[in-house]
Amino acid sequence: MRLRLPHAPYVANKVAIDLLKSGLVTFTAGIEPVIKAAQEVIEAELKKEAALDEKVRQLIEENEEEIELTLADAKQLFWMIKKRLAPEYGVILDYEDKYNDMAHKILKKLYDEDLINYDVGDNKVKNIIYDAITGYIKSYDEIEDIVIEKIESYKKRLIPGTEEFELVYQRLFEDELRRRGMLL
């Protein structure tokens, strides 16, 4: 699963909860500022990649007449252009490296803004943040399946894409995150 902007608040919550539960970190101003700071970093990173994706789409669209592609070729072309422009946009394409870098930036922001204190090595704390990010990603598909199954069991049929479906989906998704201790 690829992390997307709507997931940022959930991942930030998991980061804060996991840091708090670790026993290695103390929060100087409570959990809410930690969540907010983590969310800001996550959103900034995801917005950089979204801007890169948009630029790639724009380049392909501008040169559409010159390019005769099948769908498979279009995906390959998109990836090749994205790979070439990624350094210019400061985007890391390898997911493991991307989430490691994101964890480092979150740790730096939390430390620089004096939101956390710890007496262990930076790497231990960064690894907690990294594990929170990847843990959310690993749990997402399972949680989504549970939520969809619950929605399908409703007597009233909810149609995906409708406002009612989205509201119910979000409520059930957040309930499942809370049940797993991933959301306050």
N, C-alpha and C positions, 0 to 999 in steps of 0.2 A: 504494500500500500504506500502510496505517495502522500506525504503530509501536505494538507491544503489549509488555506487561511481559516476556514471555519473550525478547524481542529485546534488552533492556537490556544484558546482559553482552556480547553480540556487538558492539553499537554502541559501548559503552565501550572494548572492546578496539581497535576500529578507530580511535577517537578517539586513544587513547594511541599506537598504532602510527604513525598519520599525523603526530601531533605530533613524535614521535621522528624519523621519516624526513624531516621538513621541514627540519631543520638550523637552524631558527630558535629552537628551544626546547631548553633543557637541563633534565633532571629532577634534582631535588635529593635525592630519596629512592628513585630507581628507578622502574620502570614500573608495578609492582603497585599502589602507592598512588594513582597517577594513574588507573589503571583503576577502582579502588575508588571514588574520589571522583566520577569521571564517571558511574559506574553509579548512585551514590546520587542524583545530580541527575536523571538520566534516569528512574529509578524513581519519585522523588517527583513529577515532572511527570506521568508516566503514571498514577499512583495518583490524582492530583487529577482527571484526566479520567474515570477509572473511577468515582470517587465521584459525579461529576456525572451520568454515564450512569445510575448506579443510582438517583439521586434522581429523574431524569426518568422512568425506568421505574416507580418507586414512585408518582409523581404520576399517571401515566396509569392505573396499576392501581387506585388509590384512586378515580378518577373514571370508571372503565370503564362503569358503568351509565349515566352521563350522555352518554357518547360513543359514537355509532354510527359506526364507521369501516370503510372498506375498507382493505386492506393498504397501498395507496399513501397514503391519508390518514393512517394510523398513522405511517408513516415521516416524512411531512411534519410531523405534530404533534410527533413526537419531536424533530425538528430545530428547530422553532420554540421549543419549551420549552427545549431545550438552549442555543440561542442567547441566550435571555432570561436564563437562570441562569448562563451562563459567567462573566461578570464577578464574580459573587458567589463563585464557586469558584476564581477566579484562573486560568481556563483560556482559552487563546488558541485559537480555532477555525481560523483560516487556517493551513494547514500551513507555508508559508514563514515566516510571522511566528513560529509556534510553535517551529520548529527554530532560527530565529535567536535567539529568546529563550533557548532551552535552551542553545545554544552560549555565549551571554553568561554564563549562570548557571554553566556548567561552568568557563569561563575564570575567573570571579570566585572560585569555590571553589578551583580549583587555585592561583591566585595568593594568596588569603587564607590558605590552609593551607601556603604556601611549598613547594609541590610542583614548581613550575616557575620558571625564570628565562628572560627573553628581552630582547633589546635593540631590538626592532622595535615598531611601533605595536600597540596592543591589537587593533585591527581585523584586522590580518594574522593574528594567532593565532586570533582568534575565527572568521575565515573558514576556517581549516584545520579547526577543530572542526565548523563548519557543513557544510563539504564532506564531512567524514567521515560525519556523520549522513545527509546526503542521498545520499551515495555508497553507503552500506549499503542504504538504501531502494531505490535504483535497481537494485542488484545482486540483491536478495532474490528477485524473481520468476524471474530467470534461474537462480539457484542452486537454487531450489525445483524448477524444471523438470528440471534435471540430476539432482537427488537422486531425484525421483519416477521418472524414466526408469531410473536405476540399480536402484531397488527393483523396478520392473516387469520388469527383465531377470533377476531372481533365479529360480532353478529352483523354489524353494519360494515359494508365493504368500503374501505378507504382507497381512493385512487391515488397512486403515486404521482407526485408533482402538484397535487392540489394543496391549498393552504392548510386544510384540515389534516391531511396526511402528514405534512411537514411538522405541524405543531405536535401531533401525537408522537411522531417519530422522535422529535427532539426531546420531549418529556420522557419517553421510555428510554431513550439513549442515556440521558442524564441520570435517570433512576438506576440504570444498570451500572453506570460509572460510580455512583454513590455506593451501591451495594458492594462493589469491589474495592471501595476505599480509594478511588481515583479522583473523586470530586468532593468538595466540601458541601 
